[in-house]
Amino acid sequence: MQPRAIIYADATAFPVQVERLRNPRLRGYPVVIAPPGARAQVLALSFEARQAGLRKGMRLKDALKQCRDVVVLPPDERIYARATQAMNKVLSTLSPVFEPERYGHTYLDITATQRLFGGATDTAWRAQKELKSRLQLEVSVGLASNKMVSKFAAAVIKPSGLRRVPQGEESTFIAPFHVGLLPAVTKPIQEQLLDLNIRLVRHLQRLSLPQLAVSFGQDAVALYQNARGVDPRPVQPPDRAPRVCVSRTLTEESNDLEVLRAALFVLLEKAARSLRSSRFLAHAARIHIFYADYREAAGQCRLPVPSNMEIELYPAVAALLEKTLVRRTRVRALSLVLFDLKAQPRQLPLFMENSTAKTAALTQAIDRIRTRFGEEAIRFARSMLCP
């Protein structure tokens, strides 16, 4: 079989690059992206800001003290999302198999398309050249036989350039990296590795599979493979299955659970009505939480009973919210995704439970009222606290 060829395109300091495209006068100045607020942290920064001693994650007030002439810009996620879409559109001309990781970072599987562009290295150079000429983006490109090593390769040549890791040299290449960068190393595993004084990948490479199994059990195989440059994860294109996605930014940031429940129910009403109009039933739900400090959390669950009625969906979705909401930090926005959709049967069940029949009748009546008199004509009490 032909060996895999995976590209990782990393637009260094992507938000800063996008802001400089919007305002070229920012070029050459130290720039940081940070939200307003006394507790704000630096989310992204330019090369000039790094030279001044600033770093990602430091408190904004400390950054302002250390670099007096730094330019502070609030994050604009809408623009970053559009720029990422444009970047992925360019990359998709080289291969249809691409996987966006986050803003300005994308995997591209060129295994089956190398002959069209003159080989893997030529395709990687072309990707970098196209992003520069068409979008004015400086991109570091890693090329390797798997996702993990290609990402490591892109990291060593920032802010731009191309680094190729030949097949068979993966283990040697990743040996100097910190173990925390391996995909199989979760936070608990990393703490356990540090307790064992295993900090670099080369330290982990010295352990055999039986030795790892003693301490890490079922995670031992993945650790053993990652330490030797093996990553079987495929490049997964964005899911194009039908889904309903709704989001809401709170008018006032809050960590009050009742307020967040109310906001979630408003989202659920909107999503459920969309399901009913398209005659789908949801089998699973996902919640994204966007905190005031611009950190994020996500969780998903299977729904006990597939449904398109908010009254039936709410208990499972509310429980998912409480499970996902593990920080005390105020929340600025919520997003709800209902997925794994199946067509609703045209014929009702012969022996429908009485409570389900009443819920369906109530839901239909509410839909008719709102269609005739507007969305605010009738509201559930649990949504009244939504800001």
Salt bridges, closest charged atoms under 4 A:
ASP10 OD1 - HIS105 NE2 2.80
ASP10 OD2 - LYS158 NZ 3.20
GLU19 OE1 - ARG22 NH1 3.46
GLU48 OE1 - ARG20 NH2 2.95
ASP62 OD2 - ARG59 NE 3.10
ASP76 OD2 - ARG22 NH1 3.31
GLU77 OE2 - ARG332 NH2 2.69
GLU99 OE1 - LYS147 NZ 2.79
GLU101 OE1 - ARG102 NH1 3.23
GLU101 OE2 - LYS151 NZ 2.70
GLU130 OE1 - ARG134 NH1 3.30
GLU138 OE2 - LYS132 NZ 2.65
ASP231 OD2 - ARG233 NH2 2.80
ASP239 OD2 - ARG243 NH2 2.80
GLU253 OE1 - ARG330 NH1 3.66
GLU258 OE2 - ARG261 NH1 2.56
GLU269 OE2 - ARG370 NH2 2.73
ASP293 OD2 - ARG327 NH2 2.68
GLU310 OE1 - ARG276 NH1 2.77
GLU322 OE2 - ARG261 NH2 2.38
ASP340 OD2 - ARG302 NH1 2.68
ASP340 OD1 - LYS342 NZ 2.43
ASP367 OD1 - ARG273 NE 3.88
ASP367 OD2 - ARG276 NE 2.75
GLU375 OE2 - ARG273 NH1 2.27
GLU376 OE1 - ARG379 NH1 3.69
